[in-house]
Amino acid sequence: MTDRGGIMAATGAEALSTELPAGRSTGWWGMVMFVATEATLFACLLGSYFYLRFQYGPQWPPGAIGAPELLKPLIMTAVLLPSSLPMVWAERGSRHGRRWQLRCGLGATMVLGLTFLTLQAIEYAEKLRHFTLTTDVYGSLFYLITGFHGLHVLVGLTMIGWLLAAALSGATIDAHRRERVRNTAIYWHFVDAVWAAILFTIYLSPRL
Amino acid sequence: MVTTSTPPGVSRVDLARLTEHWAEPRSLRGWFSTVDHKRIGRRYLVTAGVFFVLAGLSALAMRTQLARPEAGLLSPEEYNQLFTMHGTAMIFLFATPMLFGFGNYLVPLMIGARDMAFPRLNAFGYWVFLFAGLFMWASLPFGAAPNSGWFAYAPLNSEQHNPGLHMDVYALGLLFLGISTTAASINFIVTALKLRAPGMSLNRVPLFVWAIVATAFMVIFALPALNLDNAMLFLDRRFDTHFFDPSAGGNVLLWQHLFWIFGHPDVYIIVMPGLGIVSAVLPAFTRRGVVGYPLIVLSIVAIAIISFGVWVHHMFATGLPQLSYSFFSAASTIITIPSGLQIFAWLATMLLGRLIIRVPLLFVVGFIVTFVLGGVTGTMFALTAFDQQVTDTYFVVAHFHYVLIGGAVFPMLAGIYYWLPKITGRMYHEGLGRWAFWLVFAGMHVTFFPMHLYGLFGMPRRVYTYASEPGWGGWNLVSTIGSYVLALGLLLVLVGVVHAVRRGRPAPPDPWRADTLEWATTSPPEPYNFPVLPRVHSLHPVWDERTAESTGEGATADRILSEGRNTLLTSELDARVERPVPMPESTLKPLVLAAALLVLFAALLVAWYPVAAVAAVVVAATIAVWLWPAGPSRTSGVATP
């Protein structure tokens, strides 16, 4: 866990090396706590969905909407969940200072994330013909939950795009940059995991 | 108050370097760009104090209106806005930020660090708090202040039943403020985990720090429910969604559930730091450590966890299933056990210690008396049958004012007197402080004790006036007189603070001979807090010679860290040294980001959605600039927003 030798034996000037020794950094803890509070927000969202559903009565979704079709969401899942892999690979690249690996990994993650958002836009276009945010409580919940997750994907993609821009600008990959890649990865994995919970809640649970 | 003599163990060269690296520019720009946790903590205290005065004046106006039956001083609309702003401001803009102000000032000092883990985020949190507070108070002169009670039940908060901007201000203001509270909480947790002095393992962390960390954890897991609630409310009001609209499948009780899933932990979020202050103040005035340290830590953790399992006791009159009443009734009774444990631990500390009677100790005793009375009525509410009888009467108002004034305000006042010498470098006037205590104590009880009585007689809460027949007028007049006495006492506190700052005797570094690390440095502390980062060997570092030895003659360069703006990272559990970390310089970015957010929320309020979209882009751009990799010459302290 801790590294008591080496760098601490040196005097102040040399001790300030940019290498990350063992032990979690403040940035890692900060991101983990941020993700914890975000996860609580999604838990409240999905909890509200089930609360309103069970208060509503036997017919769900209400009216003639019918249970959501599964093909597109499953394709979206097949795009988003694997996008964590190139992110892990990119993070590994940043750890070993392999810039091309960092660039390719980030690029691949971005492509998958953008594909997901495109599919979501297509799905929205289709759904909006049947019901909107204001049709009834089901519409409000559907667009709030999926839209809020889509916003998180967008934020994640912005972070990744930002890292990609930094990686392409050719700055050296120092400890701070590595830490940012790692924090973005934590956030991205979280956004992926939340999608699995949303898939179950929105798309699968009405069929149970 | 700057000490000119070199502290032992530090050379003049090192001291000059520290002073240079941690220098706080005296310019206007420096004032706006500071990231020093002590200045930010002071600002939190002052700003929260101003909001406290405003909310207190609202209360005085209400009490004046209620002094006799059928008074016409305030119209129903004015009264509704005043009592909603009173509650909202006291809870959100005073209690939490005031305690976070203490936390901000003291946590880095108590754990022997040079700043918070994320100093710029800290500055950002303050600016957001300031702007959100102004955002909400600014609605009052326009007659557009929130007006359906601080918990704003649906459907009273809906566009249909409550047109105008009132509840939009509420929803947006609290969402805006939530950013600040969340940021500060993450900061406290990470600071306490990673920046503790070498040797300060978890079983040597001061109880105040434990309380602040538990509070921060509660915020992290409770606040999202409120944010979601307010987001849904805003969507319902502006974009015709139906979350709280039963005519389209929504449910008004969803608002209450989400609100109290946040709201009950919030009660402990407010009281917990107060309990921490009591645990910090007592050792100095009893000359011994608080009895039962491990049990108090356990009870802090237990309260933090159980507080999430009692929210339905706010809803015993809503017609939920009987089984849930039984469960939440039991949980609400159980939570009195850890709370009671701390009270007995403090009583034992006072019995076993050598009491030194000073103003902070008086406020601690006042806290125990008041808080226990509030706790007793609270236990009564846990019994569903009794609750259904007195719910929505003044009995409830009496109860929570006892708990909140007893559990938060009295400890805060104790803390103000206790840490004033440290913060200002001046001693307060003891006689003035005692007058203030007795007026506050008497005023508090004269105001709120009669409320139990006319609550039992059936006077409903949240009414702007009442008829003369039930005979509530006499006790109401007593309450009103009490409220003016209370206000006078609080005014004397303020006079005492101003007097100390202007004319007080210079304070030594450790006027109380207390035990925690903030007393191991100058009063007020230098920007770098400690010239030599201390090593901790026990629970009471300042009462332990070994602490002074670690900062004395043999201090090594790895504890002075004068080569830049640095502090020390240690491991989470045992506080073993890991490495020094560079800390960020002062910057205007936090202020710019908070200002962009203010524009965003103001634009949302007045429905200028294009402006809001532009502001959102500015927010994103500011964050990107904030985090853009700095060149090798400039070090940015952290790698998260």
Interface residues (C-beta under 8 A of the other chain):
Chain A: M1 T2 D3 R4 I7 M8 A9 A10 T11 G12 A13 A15 L16 P21 A22 G23 R24 S25 T26 G27 W29 G30 M31 M33 F34 A36 T37 E38 T40 L41 A43 C44 L45 S48 Y51 L52 Q55 Y56 P62 L133 T134 T135 D136 V137 Y138 G139 S140 L141 L144 T158 W162 A166 A171 T172 D174 H176 R177 E179 R180 N183
Chain B: A117 F118 T182 S185 I186 N187 I189 V190 L193 K194 L195 I220 F221 L223 P224 A225 N227 L228 M232 L235 F239 D240 T241 H242 F243 D245 A248 G249 G250 N251 L253 L254 H257 L258 I261 A557 D558 I560 L561 S562 E563 G564 N566 L569 S571 E572 D574 R576 V577 E578 R579 P580 V581 P582 A620 A624 L627 W628 P629 A630 P632 S636 V638 A639 T640
